Every structure is written in C-alpha cells, then in structure tokens.
Amino acid sequence: MNNNWLRGINSTVIHTGEVPDPITGAVVPPIYQTTTFAFPSNETMWDLMEGRGGGFIYTRYGNPNYGMVEAKLAALEEAESALVLASGMAATSTAILASAKAGDHIVSHADIYGGNFGLFYELLPKVGMETSFVDATDVEEVEAAIHPNTTIIFIESPSNPTLRVCDLGAIAQIAHARGIRLIVDNTFATPYNQRPLTLGADVVVHSGTKYLNGHSDVMAGAIVGSTAIIADAVQVFRKLGGNLNAIDAWLWNRGMKTFGLRMARHNQNGQAVAEFLASHPRVDRVHYPGLPDHPQHALAQRQMRGFGGVLAVELRGGQAEVNAVLNRVRLFTRAVSLGSVESLITQPVAAVHHNVPEQYRRLGGITSNLIRIAVGIEDIEDIVADLDQALSRE
Ligand SMILES: Cc1ncc(COP(=O)(O)O)c(C=O)c1O
C-alpha cells in the first residue's frame, strides 16, 4: 500500500507499511516465524538471488515482518530506506563496517553510550580503525581532529548520558567538505524530536530497544539512510548476521503504533521532572536540553522539537548519597535502558559507563555523582512524588 500521502506522525506509525494479510484479510499482520521461504520454481530462485522480483529467500536475508517496521522508520526519518537489525549495537557496528575499512580513522566523542564507546575504543582498533574522542559540542574541535584518513564522524546528540547537544548541520558541512560520512545515533532524540538526515547527516542509527519500541520487551536496532547506503549495509549485515527475530519485529511494529503518543508524553514528563529537580536542594546540576541553562539550549531549540524523557542529574554528595536515592525509589525501577513506558533510574559509572576509562569519563562529564533518570509515561504527579521522597533525608 502506498502511504506517501500520510503526513502526521501518528497516522504514519499506524498505517505505513501495513498491508492486510493477502490470504485471510487479517488486519493485524501474522508473525512470519519461519527461517526459510518456498520458491515457486527453480527459475524464481535464480531471479531472487540475482535481485530480480520481490520475494523472500531466508530470514537472515529478509522477512515480511521487517518490512513493516522499515517502512515506518524510513517515513519517520524522511529517508529513502531503512534496515532493521537485532540490536542498536548490531546497527552501529554494521553501519561502521559498511562505511570504513582497515586503516581508516573515525572522529567521535566520549559521552556516548558505553557500548558504542567500547566498540570504538576496544574492538575497532583490532580491525585497524582508530577513533579520536573529542568534545563534539565544539565544532572546531571536531574539525581539528580530522585526519587525511578520516572516513566517519560518529555523533550521539543528545549524548548518553550527559545530554550534550552537537550542531549536526555544522558538523555535516565539515564532513561533506572532506568526503567524510556523518553517522548520527538518534536513539535519544528519536525522529519525533529530531531528524538528522534533514540536517545533513548521511546515516542514522537507532537502538529500537528504546523509545521506538517503547515497552522494554524487544532488543532491536535500525540503520536509516539513502537506498545506496542501505544496500551497502545489507551486504555487510548478511555476513555479520545480526538479524532480528520475526516475533521481535512483529512486537516492534505494534510498539511503534503508539510512538507519537508516547513521545509527546515523554517530552512533557521529561521537562516537568527537569524543572522540578533544577530547584531541588539535594541536586547540584540537571543536564536536560529543555532547561534554559543547558549550554546548548538555543541549539537544541533550533535542531529539536522536544527534548525527550532522559535527564542526567548530579547529586550533592558522593556514592553514599547516590546509593541512598537509588535505593529509596518506589515507582522508578533501578535498571539500565531508557525510552520505555516505565520510569528507570541508574548510576552510569556503576552500570552502562562502568568500563569507560577515567580519562574519557572526565572528557564526557560522566561524574560519579551523576544519576541518569529515564522518565516514563506514568502520571507526572506520581513520578515527581517518588523522586521527592527518594531525595528526602528521612
Ligand atoms: C544511545 C544508544 N545507542 C545505542 C545503544 C545500543 O542499543 P542496544 O542495547 O539495542 O544494542 C544504546 C543502548 O543503551 C544507547 O543508549
């Protein structure tokens, strides 16, 4: 079904990629829980393997449940194409290996998801790719870090966990002037709040595990970009084998249908919690792009339409105070991850950024009194009351 006439986010996520089941007419698509697909003839087998005609071969090469989510993601990011994978890490590693080779250099920043940091810092050097970590909020630092062999700039904006905002348009210009590919991890913002491809990025990667699915029940990832970029990524993906399960793709497609509603609520709740904590006596500093004192607030207002549900909060005190607050929460769950309907709370240096070396933690502002709050879509009064009682000294 051609849904190109849809404009609104809610209509897009409900209708794009949806086709009533051709055999039964079922409105909700079936789960194609199969590894392999029958060929009507041996000639079609030749055609499909040589890229002629539509059809399915083997689930690692494609599955009808993938296409529904891919169509939605491409529409949301205003892209030609999308590829779903088994996790955000599968998406990032596949996008990098599709864009660079041994001997290439990457520019990124230290305040990125700990798994992404580990990929750049530990794994990629083993295959001959080196990364320079800079303060990417400073466009001149990004430019100064470029070497003749730089082929990728990798940016997370807002960044995990410190919610720093990078100027995607300015960095895209620097990249393109030198033939460098700009890859943006848009997990924190989501296409509801920011569309990096429209600002000049070449590739967007996502952890679908977060807001896009939104229910903490599916591990998933995506690469979004031009048809040519996705075609290259598909070749790498088929060899690395990071494919999504059909049932997870089906669950993700269902989760996506409330994406717009959930994001509107995450934005509202995130802003309200940030404002509440900003004036709390036990809080030293709140990092949230929606607050006027955020260093890149003006840029965030230009580049984003909302600021999401994640905030980083520096508590007054040390580990004892952090333990006290995390151990007192009742509505919040102490758990890693973010972007789900339920509110989660964690200490980055204890969990997600545990393995980031001290020098890079310092560069990324990942202090030990920092807690990361992923605000869910519960009633704001209950969220604020829980944080208030967890922060009280009693
Ligand atoms: C910004 C960001 N990118 C990528 C990932 C990795 O995604 P996944 O856990 O789905 O592999 C995460 C996970 O927390 C993340 O926060």
The ligand as a MOL file (V3000), in Angstrom:
LIG
                    3D

  0  0  0     0  0            999 V3000
M  V30 BEGIN CTAB
M  V30 COUNTS 16 16 0 0 0
M  V30 BEGIN ATOM
M  V30 1 C 22.3310 5.9490 22.5460 0
M  V30 2 C 22.3910 4.4510 22.4290 0
M  V30 3 N 22.8090 3.9010 21.2880 0
M  V30 4 C 22.8900 2.5610 21.1460 0
M  V30 5 C 22.5520 1.7100 22.1640 0
M  V30 6 C 22.6980 0.2310 21.9750 0
M  V30 7 O 21.4540 -0.3300 21.7510 0
M  V30 8 P 21.1020 -1.8700 22.0900 0
M  V30 9 O 21.1590 -2.0040 23.5610 0
M  V30 10 O 19.7440 -2.0190 21.4860 0
M  V30 11 O 22.1310 -2.7010 21.4050 0
M  V30 12 C 22.0960 2.2400 23.3730 0
M  V30 13 C 21.7260 1.3410 24.4980 0
M  V30 14 O 21.5220 1.7800 25.6010 0
M  V30 15 C 22.0130 3.6500 23.5140 0
M  V30 16 O 21.6060 4.2250 24.6510 0
M  V30 END ATOM
M  V30 BEGIN BOND
M  V30 1 1 1 2
M  V30 2 1 2 3
M  V30 3 2 2 15
M  V30 4 2 3 4
M  V30 5 1 4 5
M  V30 6 1 5 6
M  V30 7 2 5 12
M  V30 8 1 6 7
M  V30 9 1 7 8
M  V30 10 2 8 9
M  V30 11 1 8 10
M  V30 12 1 8 11
M  V30 13 1 12 13
M  V30 14 1 12 15
M  V30 15 2 13 14
M  V30 16 1 15 16
M  V30 END BOND
M  V30 END CTAB
M  END
